[in-house]
């Protein structure tokens, strides 16, 4: 780490460039990590294992405000959890150096909201199709599971008889 005693919005933003699922609409941030590090004056990530923390880090006021904004954004969208999209929104609402770096690479509060809304619609469509498929095939699924359970029972009984 950089030896800082506080976690800032810049740290939070760089953390959001690290790991995203394959379908994440914020996957493009990963490709911009170096650019964001330069804009935020954060040194490149060191090679090899990261050093162990020797002391606890606290959240600075900016991160706390960004988390409050993120929670508000999630509440407005009736989201169950605060995920990466809402953290980005919180950072953008905060308006600090991290927000300026995001805006410099084309992320605005409006664009992140639009992107997130489109992603939720896409995912809810998938979820709805899966639910409909399961409703149509519930009888076949139950029969298949019962068959597997019966087969496992017979195998278990066969092993009991061998002993």
C-alpha positions in Angstrom: 0.0 0.0 0.0 1.0 3.6 -0.1 1.4 4.0 3.6 -1.7 6.2 3.9 -3.6 6.0 7.1 -7.0 6.7 5.4 -8.9 5.1 2.6 -10.0 7.7 0.1 -12.5 7.8 -2.8 -9.5 7.5 -5.1 -8.6 4.2 -3.4 -12.2 3.1 -3.7 -12.3 3.9 -7.4 -9.0 2.0 -8.1 -10.5 -0.9 -6.2 -13.4 -0.9 -8.6 -11.0 -1.4 -11.5 -9.8 -4.7 -10.2 -12.4 -7.4 -10.3 -15.6 -7.6 -12.3 -17.6 -10.4 -13.7 -17.4 -11.2 -17.4 -20.8 -9.6 -18.0 -20.2 -6.5 -15.9 -21.1 -3.3 -17.7 -18.2 -1.6 -15.8 -15.6 -4.0 -17.2 -14.3 -1.1 -19.2 -13.0 0.5 -16.0 -10.4 -2.3 -15.7 -8.8 -1.3 -19.0 -8.6 2.3 -17.8 -6.9 1.5 -14.4 -3.5 2.8 -15.4 -5.1 6.0 -16.8 -7.0 6.5 -13.5 -4.0 5.8 -11.4 -2.1 8.6 -13.2 -5.0 11.0 -12.9 -5.3 10.2 -9.2 -1.5 10.3 -8.6 -1.6 6.7 -7.3 1.6 4.7 -8.0 1.3 1.5 -10.2 0.4 -1.7 -8.4 3.5 -3.4 -7.2 4.3 -6.9 -8.7 4.2 -9.9 -6.4 2.3 -10.3 -3.2 0.9 -7.3 -1.5 2.5 -6.3 1.8 0.5 -7.1 5.0 -1.2 -4.2 6.6 0.4 -3.3 9.9 -2.3 -1.0 11.1 -6.0 -0.5 10.5 -7.1 2.0 7.9 -10.0 4.4 8.4 -12.4 5.8 5.9 -11.9 9.5 5.2 -14.9 11.9 5.1 -15.1 11.7 1.3 -15.5 7.9 1.3 -18.2 8.2 4.0 -20.1 10.8 1.9 -19.7 8.6 -1.2 -21.1 5.6 0.6 -24.1 7.7 1.8 -24.7 8.9 -1.8 -24.3 5.3 -3.0 -26.9 4.1 -0.5 -29.3 6.8 -1.6 -28.8 5.9 -5.3 -29.4 2.2 -4.5 -32.6 3.2 -2.5 -33.9 5.3 -5.4 -33.5 2.3 -7.7 -35.0 -0.1 -5.1 -31.8 -2.1 -5.3 -31.2 -4.9 -2.8 -27.5 -4.2 -2.4 -24.9 -1.5 -3.0 -22.9 -2.9 -5.9 -20.1 -1.4 -8.1 -22.6 0.7 -10.1 -23.9 2.5 -6.9 -20.3 3.0 -5.6 -19.4 4.7 -8.9 -22.6 6.8 -8.6 -21.6 7.7 -5.0 -18.1 8.7 -6.1 -19.6 10.9 -8.9 -22.1 12.5 -6.5 -19.2 13.3 -4.1 -17.5 15.5 -6.7 -13.9 15.1 -5.5 -10.7 14.2 -7.4 -11.9 10.7 -8.0 -15.2 12.0 -9.6 -13.1 14.3 -11.8 -11.0 11.4 -12.9 -14.1 9.4 -13.8 -15.6 12.3 -15.7 -12.3 12.8 -17.6 -12.6 9.3 -19.1 -16.3 9.8 -19.9 -18.2 8.5 -16.9 -20.9 10.9 -15.7 -23.6 10.4 -13.2 -26.2 10.3 -16.0 -24.2 7.8 -18.1 -23.7 5.5 -15.2 -27.4 5.6 -14.3 -28.3 4.9 -17.9 -25.8 2.0 -18.2 -27.0 0.5 -14.9 -30.6 0.8 -15.8 -30.0 -0.9 -19.2 -28.0 -3.7 -17.5 -30.7 -4.3 -14.9 -33.4 -4.6 -17.6 -31.2 -7.1 -19.5 -30.6 -9.2 -16.4 -34.2 -9.1 -15.3 -35.2 -10.3 -18.8 -32.8 -13.3 -18.4 -34.2 -14.0 -14.9 -37.8 -13.8 -16.2 -37.1 -16.2 -19.0 -35.5 -18.7 -16.6 -38.4 -18.4 -14.2 -40.9 -19.0 -17.0 -38.9 -22.0 -18.2 -38.8 -23.5 -14.7 -42.6 -23.0 -14.3 -43.3 -24.8 -17.6 -41.0 -27.7 -16.7 -41.5 -27.9 -13.0 -43.2 -31.4 -13.2 -40.3 -32.8 -15.3 -37.7 -31.3 -12.9 -39.5 -32.8 -9.8 -39.7 -36.2 -11.5 -36.0 -36.1 -12.5 -35.0 -35.1 -8.9 -37.2 -37.9 -7.5 -35.5 -40.3 -9.9 -32.1 -39.2 -8.8 -33.1 -39.5 -5.1 -34.5 -43.0 -5.7 -31.3 -44.1 -7.5 -29.1 -42.7 -4.7 -31.3 -44.6 -2.2 -30.9 -47.9 -4.1 -27.1 -47.4 -4.4 -26.9 -46.7 -0.6 -29.1 -49.8 0.1 -26.8 -51.9 -2.1 -23.7 -50.8 -0.2 -25.5 -51.6 3.1 -26.2 -55.2 1.9 -22.6 -55.8 0.9 -21.3 -55.2 4.4 
